[in-house]
Amino acid sequence: MPSYPTFPNAPITEAILDIQVSLPSTTNLSDLAAIHAPIQERFPRREEKIESKLKVELPALLSKSPTFATSSIGYLFRSPTGGKVVQSRFNGFTFNKLKPYESWQAFKCEAQELWEMYRDIVRPTKIRRFSLRYINRIVIPFGVDTKEYFLTGPEISPELPQIFRSFFLRVEIVNEEIPALGMINQAAQPADETGLPIIFDIDVVKTIELSPNTKDLWYSFEKLRDFKNDIFFKSLTEKTKEMFK
């Protein structure tokens, strides 16, 4: 894989490592909460994660409004500043790291340590899916052609005005070599005095069943990271990359 530079001013606002699993049928909320004890000093803030589902009863649809059913699906454990979050859920484990982002090695090592605690305490039976997601915020001058900054972006007919105020783009690309799926979400936020903020959200996903104890997981994460880097660096012009140096 190509070697890419590490930018001192990388535009990453959040990095997310997610591992979805299957758990024994006997797993309960107490099992998910048990991961908090060994990490409580680093992640003292505990929150219950609630999921809401729309409940519609068809026979009564004409006479009653739909209702929402809520249930607890696990816990979030936050660092004192809220810059790091560990999620212990029935469907898996997630590590979120907000800005500032130091390096892939530091992010991966901490995520691996926390995952192994989740694995050893909660005891999942298998890994079903895992992913890396990087959310970037890149501010460009308002009113310029986005092609000066992005090689991946919206395409407007040349016969139409080229200055826009907002857009949303979603593209899914397949990397057959790994194999994995790369999802690109790109959107313009409202312009301000700094310029036009563009959210460049890259989510790379691998769906495969693995043993929770396999060492192949972290080798595969390295491959996902390479794929993420390909999407990021090959979607930006040199003018944009200069902004992060």
C-alpha positions in Angstrom: 0.0 0.0 0.0 1.2 3.6 -0.6 2.8 5.4 2.3 0.9 8.6 3.2 2.1 11.5 5.3 0.8 12.3 8.8 -0.5 15.9 8.9 0.1 18.0 11.9 -3.2 19.8 11.3 -5.3 16.8 10.2 -9.0 17.8 9.7 -10.3 14.8 11.7 -13.0 15.7 14.2 -13.9 12.2 15.3 -12.5 8.7 14.8 -14.6 5.6 15.5 -13.7 2.0 15.7 -16.6 -0.4 15.9 -16.9 -4.2 16.4 -20.3 -5.8 16.1 -20.8 -9.1 17.8 -23.1 -11.9 18.8 -23.5 -12.5 22.6 -24.7 -15.4 24.6 -28.5 -15.3 25.2 -27.9 -15.1 28.9 -26.0 -11.7 28.6 -27.7 -8.9 30.6 -27.1 -5.2 31.4 -25.0 -6.1 34.4 -22.6 -7.9 32.2 -22.3 -4.9 29.9 -21.8 -2.6 32.9 -19.0 -4.7 34.3 -16.5 -3.3 31.9 -16.7 0.0 33.8 -14.8 -1.1 36.9 -11.3 -1.5 35.3 -11.6 1.7 33.3 -13.5 3.9 35.7 -10.5 6.1 36.5 -10.1 7.0 32.8 -13.8 6.9 31.9 -15.7 8.0 35.0 -18.9 9.2 33.4 -21.4 6.4 32.8 -24.6 6.8 30.7 -27.2 4.3 29.7 -27.7 4.0 26.0 -31.3 3.9 25.0 -32.8 2.8 21.7 -36.2 3.9 20.5 -38.3 1.9 18.1 -41.5 3.0 16.4 -44.4 0.7 17.4 -47.3 0.5 15.1 -50.3 -1.8 15.7 -52.0 -2.2 12.3 -55.6 -3.0 13.5 -55.5 0.2 15.6 -53.6 2.4 13.1 -56.7 4.4 12.2 -57.8 5.1 15.7 -54.4 5.4 17.5 -51.2 7.3 16.9 -48.0 5.3 16.6 -46.0 4.9 19.8 -42.3 4.6 20.6 -40.9 1.7 22.6 -37.7 2.3 24.4 -35.2 -0.1 25.7 -31.7 -0.1 27.1 -29.0 -1.5 24.8 -25.9 -0.9 26.9 -23.7 1.8 28.3 -21.5 4.7 27.3 -18.4 5.5 29.4 -17.0 8.9 28.9 -13.6 10.4 29.7 -13.6 13.5 32.1 -13.6 15.9 29.1 -15.9 13.8 26.9 -13.2 13.5 24.3 -13.1 9.7 24.4 -16.1 7.3 24.7 -16.3 3.6 25.2 -19.6 1.9 24.2 -20.5 -1.5 25.7 -23.7 -2.8 24.0 -25.6 -5.9 23.4 -24.6 -5.7 19.7 -21.0 -4.8 20.2 -18.2 -2.5 21.2 -17.3 1.0 20.0 -14.4 3.4 20.8 -14.9 7.0 19.8 -12.1 9.6 19.9 -12.9 13.2 19.3 -10.4 15.9 18.2 -7.5 16.2 18.8 -6.5 12.9 17.0 -2.9 12.0 17.8 -2.1 9.0 15.5 -3.4 5.8 14.2 -1.0 3.8 16.4 -2.2 5.5 19.6 -5.9 5.2 18.6 -5.6 1.6 17.6 -3.6 0.5 20.7 -6.1 2.1 23.1 -9.1 0.6 21.2 -7.5 -2.8 21.2 -6.9 -2.6 25.0 -10.5 -1.6 25.6 -11.9 -4.2 23.2 -10.0 -7.0 25.0 -11.6 -5.9 28.3 -15.0 -6.0 26.7 -14.2 -9.4 25.1 -12.9 -11.0 28.3 -15.8 -9.7 30.5 -18.8 -9.8 28.2 -17.6 -13.0 26.3 -19.1 -12.5 22.8 -19.5 -15.8 20.8 -18.4 -14.3 17.4 -17.5 -11.1 15.6 -20.0 -10.3 12.8 -18.8 -6.9 11.4 -16.2 -4.3 12.1 -15.5 -0.9 10.8 -13.4 2.3 10.9 -15.1 5.7 10.5 -13.3 9.1 10.2 -15.3 12.3 10.2 -13.3 15.2 8.7 -14.3 18.9 8.6 -12.5 20.9 5.8 -13.2 24.6 5.4 -12.7 26.0 1.9 -13.4 29.6 0.6 -17.0 30.2 -0.1 -17.9 30.6 -3.8 -15.0 28.7 -5.3 -15.2 25.7 -7.5 -15.0 22.7 -5.1 -13.0 20.8 -7.7 -10.1 23.0 -6.7 -10.2 21.1 -3.4 -12.0 17.8 -3.9 -11.5 15.1 -6.5 -14.6 13.3 -5.1 -17.6 15.6 -4.9 -20.8 16.8 -6.5 -21.0 17.2 -10.3 -23.1 20.1 -11.6 -23.9 20.6 -15.2 -21.5 23.1 -16.8 -24.5 24.9 -18.1 -25.8 25.7 -14.6 -24.4 28.2 -12.0 -21.5 26.5 -10.2 -21.7 28.4 -6.9 -23.9 26.5 -4.4 -24.7 26.9 -0.7 -25.3 23.3 0.3 -25.2 19.7 -1.0 -25.2 16.1 0.2 -23.4 13.3 -1.5 -23.3 9.6 -0.6 -21.2 7.1 -2.5 -20.5 3.4 -1.7 -17.4 1.8 -3.3 -16.3 -1.8 -3.1 -12.7 -2.8 -2.5 -12.7 -6.4 -3.9 -9.1 -7.0 -2.8 -9.7 -6.9 1.0 -12.8 -7.2 0.5 -14.6 -4.3 2.2 -17.1 -1.6 1.6 -16.2 2.1 1.7 -19.0 4.6 2.3 -18.4 8.3 1.6 -20.7 10.9 2.9 -19.9 14.5 1.9 -22.0 17.5 2.8 -21.7 21.3 3.0 -22.5 23.1 6.2 -23.7 26.7 6.3 -21.0 29.1 5.3 -19.6 31.5 8.0 -16.8 34.0 8.2 -14.2 31.3 7.9 -15.6 29.9 4.6 -17.6 26.9 3.6 -17.2 23.9 5.9 -17.3 20.5 4.1 -17.9 17.4 6.1 -16.0 14.5 4.5 -17.1 11.4 6.3 -15.4 8.1 5.4 -16.7 4.7 6.8 -15.0 1.5 5.8 -16.7 -1.7 6.7 -15.8 -5.4 6.6 -18.6 -8.0 7.2 -17.2 -11.4 8.1 -17.6 -13.9 11.0 -14.5 -14.2 13.1 -13.6 -15.7 16.5 -13.4 -12.9 19.2 -9.9 -14.2 20.0 -8.5 -14.1 16.5 -5.4 -12.0 15.9 -6.6 -11.5 12.3 -9.0 -8.8 13.5 -6.2 -6.2 14.0 -4.5 -7.2 10.7 -7.8 -6.6 9.0 -8.2 -3.2 10.8 -4.8 -2.3 9.3 -6.2 -3.1 5.9 -9.3 -1.1 6.5 -7.1 1.8 7.6 -5.2 1.6 4.3 -8.5 1.6 2.4 -9.6 4.7 4.4 -6.4 6.5 3.6 -6.7 5.7 -0.1 -10.2 7.2 -0.1 -9.0 10.3 1.8 -5.8 11.1 0.0 -7.1 10.2 -3.5 -10.2 12.4 -3.0 -8.3 15.6 -2.2 -6.2 17.9 -4.4 -2.7 18.9 -3.5 -4.1 22.4 -2.7 -6.3 20.9 0.0 -3.5 18.8 1.5 -1.3 21.9 1.8 -3.9 23.2 4.3 -3.1 20.4 6.8 0.7 20.8 6.9 
